[in-house]
Amino acid sequence: MSVSKRARFVSIAVLALSTAIWSACNQTGTAGSSNTAASNGGKIPITTKSEEARSEFLAGRDLSEKLLGQESLQHFDKALALDPDFASAELARANSSPTAKEFFAHLNKAVSLADRASEGEKLLILANQAGANGDVTKQRGYLDKLVAAFPNDERAHFNLGGYYFGQQELDQAVAEYRKATELAPTYSPAYNILGYTYRQQGDYTNAEQAFKKYIELIPGDPNPYDSYAELLLKMGRFDDSIEQYHKALSIDAHFVPSHFGIAADLMYQGKAAAAEAELQKMADQARNDGELRTAFFGMAVVASDGGKFDKALQAMDKEYAVAEKKNDVAAMAADLQAKGNILAAALKYDAAQQMFERSLQMIQGSSLSQEIKDNAARQHHFNLAALAIGKKDFSAAKTHSEEFRQSADASGNSAQVKLTHELAGMLALAQKDYDHAIAELPQANQQNPRNLYRLCEAYQAKGDSTKAHEYCAQAAAFNALPQLNYAFIRSKAQKMAGKKA
């Protein structure tokens, strides 16, 4: 399981988080002390008033770095009970939280304590806050300062690599992760995410080597086998993937992400009922709201993959109900976004718009940060533009697209800039301006299989069957963990790829 995958257990489509992992020092700092890099072997100091709290924090961090978030919680909670002013423990607790509501509560507390921590800890906290707010310019600035101040800290490079990974600047991400492994050859998390980065580059050979090194370093933990299984899933080696997922579960029967992965393998093998059964097993074993919600989301994806949109909406209603019990606004808003996307895929555009409107109103009326509210308003223009394109209301589509473009350009967020190209490509494709679509869509997010399918459609309409088959084949064999964007187009891409073959 990747760090980015774990973010799905917190919230869907709302949070753009870079997960921070903290560095140990050889001494325990005191609140307000001026720890320096030199005094700690060049590592980021940890500021706490309690040696016992520090020990609990390190135990929790070790589990968290192995993607055992649920197991880490008791250690972080004990650290905070021993030292309520422990800023890094608050940040750690935030990033291991199973719900968005808990995440924001602990992140906000960490921010309030940041001035009492060391400079390195403060930079990590502020980088996480900026990431949660979608302010990637600030996030990058804080992480650059962190690496400049602590160039010999593997976790500083790991976090900067996470920023680059999130922005799909994969060469830079590889460089930072490799630097982390050079500084600390046994630092296992870097090999994990390095494998995912190579995988996104299509370099399966190096990805496999990274994951095998990850297994070698911590063979008694479930996540290395889960991560390797996901590579095999991507490669279409579904039976081999399931075998590795079962290895993870044999080590830890409660490692529920492996059930999520097995469900994907089964779905792509055409075994939808078995995939649903695997997700139900995951739901039955869920230890927290995040795991339960993810199981329901997987059910929604399996149903959407089979064109059963009403059933998908029912699964999303169950997911929403889990968040509603705790008034987890960010998660509820994300669920409404997902429902809107399912309704749009079912061509129920007016109903989809109602969901998008409810989601926006929920965010705007919440206590979430102004930056998150601004991002929600920006996303709403994207949603309305996409719906207008579906309804062939090209005038409205252009208006909302331009509103989104101006706001995205001003944000400096490259992920949002990619969405402007996605909208432009969608609009051009709908208007049968295929050359323009082909110019815009390659600048959109290539990790969204819908964009690959749209390029297939554009080349098909132009009569270029070779390029059409190339993109349809890529879209058809995207083989991701359960996600709606892939579910909406997978069978269509397979049919078109099959015809062209």
Buried (B, 14 or more C-beta within 10 A) or exposed (E): BBBBBBBBBBBBBBBBBBBBBBBBBEBBBEBEBEBEBEBBEBBBBBBBBBEEBBBBBBBBBBBBBBBBBBBBBEBBBBBBEBBEBBBBBBBBBBBBBBBBBBBBBBBBBBBEBBEBBBBBBBBBBBBBBBBBBBBBEBBBBBBBBBBEBBEBBBBBBBBBBBBBBBBBBBEBBBBBBBBBBEBBEEBBBBBBBBBBBBBBBEBBEBBBBBBBBBBEBBEEBBBBBBBBBBBBBBBEBBEBBBBBBBBBBEBBEBBBBBBBBBBBBBBBEEBBEBBBBBBBBBBEBBEBBBBBBBBBBBBBBBBBBBBBBEBBBBBBBBBBEBBBEBEBBBBBBBBBBBBBBBBBBBEBBEBBBBBBBBBBBBBBEBEBBEBBBBBBBBBBBBBBBBBBBBBEBBEBBBBBBBBBBEBBEEBEBBBBBBBBBBBBBBBBBBBEBBEBBBBBBBBBBBBBBBBBBBBBBBBBBBEBEEBBBBBBBBBBBBBBBBBBBBBBBBEBBBEBBEEBE
